[in-house]
Amino acid sequence: MTDDVEKRWHDPGMYRRAAGYVAAVLVAAALVGVAVTTWAERREPCADAGSVFCDTASRATILAGPGVVLAAGTVGAFVATYRVWKRHRAWPIWQGAGWFLMTVTLAFLAVGAGTVGA
């Protein structure tokens, strides 16, 4: 039986893996954002417009592209939490990574949602 109250959750290797995972998810979301921006710049409907994201399709894509990457990364971190917990290891490290990514995901989607309909 495990003692969930015990606070010996120090595992530097696990922390490095979780931090690397979070960094990789954030970099992947940024790269998708750059790819979507490049795509939007080259679209014909926005060629004469003063803005890169001139229509609903480009605005929705800049929100959905990185948003899907961030959401998938969040789910992946919580799946890793469960797997580490099943092995009786330092699962709160991965749970922290999952909550951090969820916060970033929800903030990104909340801020971006106002621009889709505008």
Backbone as JSON Lines, residues from 0, in Angstrom:
{"i":0,"aa":"M","n":[0.84,-1.18,0.0],"ca":[0.0,0.0,0.0],"c":[0.89,1.24,0.0]}
{"i":1,"aa":"T","n":[0.5,2.22,-0.76],"ca":[1.29,3.45,-0.83],"c":[0.79,4.45,0.19]}
{"i":2,"aa":"D","n":[1.67,5.33,0.57],"ca":[1.33,6.39,1.51],"c":[1.3,7.7,0.73]}
{"i":3,"aa":"D","n":[0.11,8.12,0.3],"ca":[-0.01,9.33,-0.51],"c":[0.26,10.6,0.28]}
{"i":4,"aa":"V","n":[0.29,10.5,1.59],"ca":[0.53,11.68,2.42],"c":[2.03,11.98,2.5]}
{"i":5,"aa":"E","n":[2.84,10.98,2.26],"ca":[4.28,11.15,2.34],"c":[4.74,12.14,1.27]}
{"i":6,"aa":"K","n":[5.65,13.03,1.62],"ca":[6.05,14.11,0.73],"c":[7.46,13.93,0.15]}
{"i":7,"aa":"R","n":[7.93,12.73,0.01],"ca":[9.25,12.51,-0.6],"c":[9.07,12.35,-2.11]}
{"i":8,"aa":"W","n":[8.87,13.46,-2.78],"ca":[8.63,13.44,-4.21],"c":[9.78,14.09,-4.97]}
{"i":9,"aa":"H","n":[10.97,14.03,-4.41],"ca":[12.14,14.64,-5.04],"c":[12.73,13.66,-6.05]}
{"i":10,"aa":"D","n":[12.68,14.03,-7.31],"ca":[13.23,13.2,-8.37],"c":[13.72,14.12,-9.49]}
{"i":11,"aa":"P","n":[14.99,14.54,-9.43],"ca":[15.51,15.49,-10.43],"c":[15.39,14.99,-11.87]}
{"i":12,"aa":"G","n":[15.58,13.7,-12.1],"ca":[15.45,13.17,-13.45],"c":[14.04,13.3,-13.99]}
{"i":13,"aa":"M","n":[13.07,13.01,-13.13],"ca":[11.67,13.12,-13.53],"c":[11.32,14.59,-13.8]}
{"i":14,"aa":"Y","n":[11.85,15.49,-12.98],"ca":[11.61,16.91,-13.17],"c":[12.17,17.37,-14.52]}
{"i":15,"aa":"R","n":[13.37,16.93,-14.86],"ca":[13.97,17.3,-16.14],"c":[13.14,16.79,-17.31]}
{"i":16,"aa":"R","n":[12.63,15.58,-17.2],"ca":[11.78,15.03,-18.28],"c":[10.48,15.83,-18.41]}
{"i":17,"aa":"A","n":[9.87,16.15,-17.29],"ca":[8.62,16.91,-17.34],"c":[8.86,18.33,-17.87]}
{"i":18,"aa":"A","n":[9.93,18.97,-17.42],"ca":[10.24,20.32,-17.9],"c":[10.57,20.3,-19.39]}
{"i":19,"aa":"G","n":[11.3,19.28,-19.83],"ca":[11.59,19.14,-21.25],"c":[10.34,18.93,-22.08]}
{"i":20,"aa":"Y","n":[9.41,18.14,-21.53],"ca":[8.14,17.89,-22.21],"c":[7.36,19.2,-22.36]}
{"i":21,"aa":"V","n":[7.27,19.96,-21.29],"ca":[6.54,21.24,-21.33],"c":[7.19,22.17,-22.35]}
{"i":22,"aa":"A","n":[8.51,22.26,-22.32],"ca":[9.22,23.12,-23.27],"c":[8.97,22.66,-24.71]}
{"i":23,"aa":"A","n":[8.98,21.35,-24.94],"ca":[8.73,20.83,-26.29],"c":[7.32,21.15,-26.77]}
{"i":24,"aa":"V","n":[6.34,21.05,-25.89],"ca":[4.96,21.37,-26.26],"c":[4.84,22.85,-26.6]}
{"i":25,"aa":"L","n":[5.45,23.71,-25.79],"ca":[5.38,25.15,-26.06],"c":[6.09,25.52,-27.36]}
{"i":26,"aa":"V","n":[7.23,24.9,-27.63],"ca":[7.95,25.16,-28.88],"c":[7.13,24.65,-30.07]}
{"i":27,"aa":"A","n":[6.53,23.47,-29.94],"ca":[5.7,22.93,-31.03],"c":[4.51,23.85,-31.31]}
{"i":28,"aa":"A","n":[3.87,24.36,-30.26],"ca":[2.74,25.27,-30.45],"c":[3.2,26.56,-31.13]}
{"i":29,"aa":"A","n":[4.37,27.06,-30.75],"ca":[4.9,28.27,-31.38],"c":[5.21,28.02,-32.85]}
{"i":30,"aa":"L","n":[5.78,26.86,-33.17],"ca":[6.09,26.54,-34.57],"c":[4.82,26.41,-35.4]}
{"i":31,"aa":"V","n":[3.79,25.82,-34.83],"ca":[2.5,25.74,-35.53],"c":[1.94,27.15,-35.74]}
{"i":32,"aa":"G","n":[2.09,28.0,-34.73],"ca":[1.65,29.39,-34.87],"c":[2.38,30.12,-35.99]}
{"i":33,"aa":"V","n":[3.69,29.9,-36.1],"ca":[4.47,30.51,-37.18],"c":[4.02,29.96,-38.53]}
{"i":34,"aa":"A","n":[3.78,28.66,-38.61],"ca":[3.33,28.05,-39.86],"c":[1.97,28.61,-40.28]}
{"i":35,"aa":"V","n":[1.07,28.77,-39.33],"ca":[-0.26,29.31,-39.65],"c":[-0.14,30.77,-40.08]}
{"i":36,"aa":"T","n":[0.72,31.53,-39.42],"ca":[0.91,32.93,-39.81],"c":[1.47,33.02,-41.23]}
{"i":37,"aa":"T","n":[2.42,32.17,-41.55],"ca":[2.98,32.15,-42.9],"c":[1.91,31.79,-43.92]}
{"i":38,"aa":"W","n":[1.09,30.8,-43.59],"ca":[-0.01,30.41,-44.48],"c":[-0.97,31.58,-44.68]}
{"i":39,"aa":"A","n":[-1.32,32.27,-43.59],"ca":[-2.28,33.37,-43.68],"c":[-1.73,34.54,-44.5]}
{"i":40,"aa":"E","n":[-0.44,34.78,-44.4],"ca":[0.17,35.88,-45.17],"c":[0.1,35.63,-46.67]}
{"i":41,"aa":"R","n":[0.15,34.37,-47.06],"ca":[0.2,34.03,-48.49],"c":[-1.16,33.78,-49.11]}
{"i":42,"aa":"R","n":[-2.21,33.88,-48.34],"ca":[-3.55,33.65,-48.88],"c":[-3.97,34.83,-49.74]}
{"i":43,"aa":"E","n":[-4.65,34.55,-50.83],"ca":[-5.08,35.61,-51.73],"c":[-6.13,36.54,-51.11]}
{"i":44,"aa":"P","n":[-7.11,36.04,-50.33],"ca":[-8.09,36.96,-49.76],"c":[-7.46,38.03,-48.86]}
{"i":45,"aa":"C","n":[-6.3,37.74,-48.28],"ca":[-5.68,38.69,-47.36],"c":[-4.52,39.45,-48.01]}
{"i":46,"aa":"A","n":[-4.29,39.24,-49.3],"ca":[-3.14,39.87,-49.96],"c":[-3.25,41.4,-49.96]}
{"i":47,"aa":"D","n":[-4.45,41.93,-50.2],"ca":[-4.62,43.38,-50.27],"c":[-5.05,43.98,-48.94]}
{"i":48,"aa":"A","n":[-5.32,43.15,-47.97],"ca":[-5.77,43.65,-46.66],"c":[-4.58,44.18,-45.87]}
{"i":49,"aa":"G","n":[-4.87,45.04,-44.94],"ca":[-3.82,45.6,-44.09],"c":[-3.42,44.69,-42.95]}
{"i":50,"aa":"S","n":[-4.15,43.61,-42.76],"ca":[-3.9,42.69,-41.65],"c":[-3.62,41.29,-42.18]}
{"i":51,"aa":"V","n":[-2.77,40.57,-41.47],"ca":[-2.46,39.19,-41.87],"c":[-3.68,38.31,-41.68]}
{"i":52,"aa":"F","n":[-4.39,38.51,-40.58],"ca":[-5.57,37.69,-40.27],"c":[-6.81,38.51,-40.61]}
{"i":53,"aa":"C","n":[-7.12,38.56,-41.9],"ca":[-8.16,39.47,-42.39],"c":[-9.55,38.85,-42.41]}
{"i":54,"aa":"D","n":[-9.65,37.52,-42.32],"ca":[-10.97,36.91,-42.38],"c":[-11.12,35.86,-41.27]}
{"i":55,"aa":"T","n":[-12.33,35.33,-41.18],"ca":[-12.63,34.38,-40.1],"c":[-11.81,33.1,-40.21]}
{"i":56,"aa":"A","n":[-11.56,32.64,-41.43],"ca":[-10.8,31.39,-41.6],"c":[-9.39,31.52,-41.04]}
{"i":57,"aa":"S","n":[-8.72,32.62,-41.33],"ca":[-7.36,32.78,-40.82],"c":[-7.35,33.0,-39.32]}
{"i":58,"aa":"R","n":[-8.33,33.72,-38.8],"ca":[-8.41,33.93,-37.34],"c":[-8.7,32.63,-36.61]}
{"i":59,"aa":"A","n":[-9.6,31.84,-37.15],"ca":[-9.93,30.56,-36.51],"c":[-8.74,29.6,-36.56]}
{"i":60,"aa":"T","n":[-7.99,29.64,-37.65],"ca":[-6.84,28.74,-37.79],"c":[-5.72,29.11,-36.84]}
{"i":61,"aa":"I","n":[-5.46,30.4,-36.64],"ca":[-4.41,30.79,-35.71],"c":[-4.8,30.45,-34.28]}
{"i":62,"aa":"L","n":[-6.08,30.35,-34.02],"ca":[-6.53,29.94,-32.69],"c":[-6.52,28.42,-32.56]}
{"i":63,"aa":"A","n":[-7.0,27.72,-33.58],"ca":[-7.14,26.26,-33.49],"c":[-5.81,25.53,-33.61]}
{"i":64,"aa":"G","n":[-4.91,25.98,-34.46],"ca":[-3.64,25.27,-34.68],"c":[-2.83,25.1,-33.4]}
{"i":65,"aa":"P","n":[-2.33,26.19,-32.83],"ca":[-1.58,26.07,-31.58],"c":[-2.45,25.58,-30.43]}
{"i":66,"aa":"G","n":[-3.74,25.9,-30.46],"ca":[-4.64,25.44,-29.4],"c":[-4.75,23.93,-29.33]}
{"i":67,"aa":"V","n":[-4.8,23.28,-30.48],"ca":[-4.86,21.81,-30.51],"c":[-3.55,21.22,-30.0]}
{"i":68,"aa":"V","n":[-2.43,21.82,-30.38],"ca":[-1.13,21.32,-29.9],"c":[-1.05,21.47,-28.38]}
{"i":69,"aa":"L","n":[-1.46,22.61,-27.86],"ca":[-1.43,22.82,-26.41],"c":[-2.37,21.87,-25.68]}
{"i":70,"aa":"A","n":[-3.57,21.67,-26.22],"ca":[-4.52,20.76,-25.58],"c":[-4.02,19.33,-25.6]}
{"i":71,"aa":"A","n":[-3.44,18.9,-26.71],"ca":[-2.89,17.55,-26.78],"c":[-1.72,17.39,-25.82]}
{"i":72,"aa":"G","n":[-0.9,18.42,-25.69],"ca":[0.19,18.38,-24.73],"c":[-0.29,18.3,-23.3]}
{"i":73,"aa":"T","n":[-1.39,18.99,-23.01],"ca":[-1.98,18.93,-21.67],"c":[-2.46,17.52,-21.37]}
{"i":74,"aa":"V","n":[-3.18,16.93,-22.3],"ca":[-3.66,15.55,-22.1],"c":[-2.48,14.6,-21.95]}
{"i":75,"aa":"G","n":[-1.45,14.79,-22.75],"ca":[-0.27,13.95,-22.66],"c":[0.41,14.03,-21.3]}
{"i":76,"aa":"A","n":[0.45,15.23,-20.73],"ca":[1.06,15.38,-19.4],"c":[0.23,14.67,-18.34]}
{"i":77,"aa":"F","n":[-1.09,14.73,-18.44],"ca":[-1.92,14.04,-17.46],"c":[-1.88,12.52,-17.65]}
{"i":78,"aa":"V","n":[-1.71,12.06,-18.87],"ca":[-1.52,10.63,-19.11],"c":[-0.2,10.19,-18.48]}
{"i":79,"aa":"A","n":[0.84,11.0,-18.65],"ca":[2.12,10.69,-18.02],"c":[1.99,10.68,-16.5]}
{"i":80,"aa":"T","n":[1.17,11.58,-15.95],"ca":[0.93,11.58,-14.5],"c":[0.36,10.25,-14.05]}
{"i":81,"aa":"Y","n":[-0.62,9.76,-14.76],"ca":[-1.25,8.49,-14.41],"c":[-0.25,7.34,-14.5]}
{"i":82,"aa":"R","n":[0.53,7.33,-15.57],"ca":[1.5,6.24,-15.74],"c":[2.55,6.25,-14.64]}
{"i":83,"aa":"V","n":[3.02,7.43,-14.28],"ca":[4.03,7.53,-13.21],"c":[3.4,7.15,-11.87]}
{"i":84,"aa":"W","n":[2.17,7.54,-11.64],"ca":[1.47,7.19,-10.41],"c":[1.32,5.67,-10.28]}
{"i":85,"aa":"K","n":[1.01,5.01,-11.39],"ca":[0.86,3.55,-11.37],"c":[2.17,2.85,-11.02]}
{"i":86,"aa":"R","n":[3.3,3.47,-11.33],"ca":[4.6,2.89,-11.01],"c":[5.1,3.33,-9.62]}
{"i":87,"aa":"H","n":[4.26,4.06,-8.89],"ca":[4.59,4.54,-7.54],"c":[5.82,5.43,-7.54]}
{"i":88,"aa":"R","n":[5.87,6.34,-8.5],"ca":[6.98,7.28,-8.6],"c":[6.48,8.67,-8.25]}
{"i":89,"aa":"A","n":[7.26,9.68,-8.56],"ca":[6.97,11.07,-8.2],"c":[5.98,11.69,-9.18]}
{"i":90,"aa":"W","n":[4.72,11.3,-9.07],"ca":[3.69,11.76,-10.0],"c":[3.33,13.24,-9.88]}
{"i":91,"aa":"P","n":[3.47,13.91,-8.71],"ca":[3.08,15.33,-8.67],"c":[3.88,16.22,-9.61]}
{"i":92,"aa":"I","n":[5.07,15.79,-9.99],"ca":[5.86,16.56,-10.94],"c":[5.12,16.65,-12.28]}
{"i":93,"aa":"W","n":[4.63,15.52,-12.75],"ca":[3.9,15.51,-14.01],"c":[2.54,16.17,-13.88]}
{"i":94,"aa":"Q","n":[1.93,16.06,-12.71],"ca":[0.65,16.73,-12.51],"c":[0.84,18.25,-12.59]}
{"i":95,"aa":"G","n":[1.94,18.73,-12.03],"ca":[2.24,20.15,-12.13],"c":[2.45,20.58,-13.57]}
{"i":96,"aa":"A","n":[3.13,19.74,-14.35],"ca":[3.32,20.04,-15.77],"c":[1.97,20.09,-16.49]}
{"i":97,"aa":"G","n":[1.09,19.16,-16.15],"ca":[-0.23,19.14,-16.78],"c":[-1.05,20.37,-16.44]}
{"i":98,"aa":"W","n":[-1.04,20.77,-15.17],"ca":[-1.8,21.96,-14.77],"c":[-1.2,23.22,-15.39]}
{"i":99,"aa":"F","n":[0.12,23.29,-15.49],"ca":[0.74,24.45,-16.14],"c":[0.3,24.53,-17.59]}
{"i":100,"aa":"L","n":[0.37,23.41,-18.31],"ca":[-0.04,23.42,-19.71],"c":[-1.53,23.71,-19.87]}
{"i":101,"aa":"M","n":[-2.34,23.23,-18.94],"ca":[-3.77,23.53,-19.02],"c":[-4.02,25.02,-18.84]}
{"i":102,"aa":"T","n":[-3.29,25.64,-17.92],"ca":[-3.44,27.08,-17.7],"c":[-3.03,27.86,-18.95]}
{"i":103,"aa":"V","n":[-1.92,27.49,-19.55],"ca":[-1.46,28.15,-20.77],"c":[-2.47,27.94,-21.9]}
{"i":104,"aa":"T","n":[-2.98,26.72,-22.03],"ca":[-3.96,26.41,-23.08],"c":[-5.22,27.24,-22.92]}
{"i":105,"aa":"L","n":[-5.78,27.26,-21.71],"ca":[-7.02,28.0,-21.49],"c":[-6.81,29.5,-21.65]}
{"i":106,"aa":"A","n":[-5.67,30.02,-21.22],"ca":[-5.39,31.44,-21.41],"c":[-5.27,31.78,-22.9]}
{"i":107,"aa":"F","n":[-4.57,30.94,-23.65],"ca":[-4.43,31.15,-25.09],"c":[-5.78,31.13,-25.78]}
{"i":108,"aa":"L","n":[-6.6,30.14,-25.46],"ca":[-7.91,30.04,-26.1],"c":[-8.85,31.16,-25.67]}
{"i":109,"aa":"A","n":[-8.77,31.58,-24.42],"ca":[-9.64,32.66,-23.94],"c":[-9.28,33.99,-24.59]}
{"i":110,"aa":"V","n":[-8.01,34.28,-24.68],"ca":[-7.59,35.53,-25.3],"c":[-7.88,35.51,-26.8]}
{"i":111,"aa":"G","n":[-7.61,34.38,-27.44],"ca":[-7.82,34.29,-28.88],"c":[-9.27,34.19,-29.3]}
{"i":112,"aa":"A","n":[-10.13,33.7,-28.42],"ca":[-11.54,33.52,-28.79],"c":[-12.22,34.85,-29.09]}
{"i":113,"aa":"G","n":[-11.77,35.91,-28.47],"ca":[-12.35,37.22,-28.74],"c":[-12.02,37.75,-30.12]}
{"i":114,"aa":"T","n":[-10.97,37.26,-30.72],"ca":[-10.57,37.77,-32.04],"c":[-11.21,37.01,-33.19]}
{"i":115,"aa":"V","n":[-11.73,35.82,-32.95],"ca":[-12.29,35.02,-34.04],"c":[-13.54,35.67,-34.61]}
{"i":116,"aa":"G","n":[-14.41,36.14,-33.76],"ca":[-15.66,36.74,-34.24],"c":[-15.53,38.19,-34.64]}
{"i":117,"aa":"A","n":[-14.4,38.82,-34.33],"ca":[-14.25,40.26,-34.59],"c":[-14.06,40.57,-36.06]}
